[in-house]
Amino acid sequence: MPKMKTKKCAVKRMKLSATGKVMRSQGGKAHLNNGKTRARKRKLRGTVAVGSLKVTKTYARSLQGR
């Protein structure tokens, strides 16, 4: 059976934490920032875990080659 290839789009957008959670960066900060408050933009910094268990398993499988 051939090796499982890593999905390159998943690698660029997500990473696995040490505990196995799939971490992603938050959206909504690339443009149209004038109307957003400082606090809202500050909260959009950093990374968050992917919520749904089903989605997490799918993404973890696509990151398996890493």
Secondary structure, DSSP 4 states (H G I P E B T S, - for coil): -PPPPPPHHHHHHEEE-TTSPEEEE--S-SS--TTS-HHHHHHTSSEEE---HHHHHHHHHHTTT-
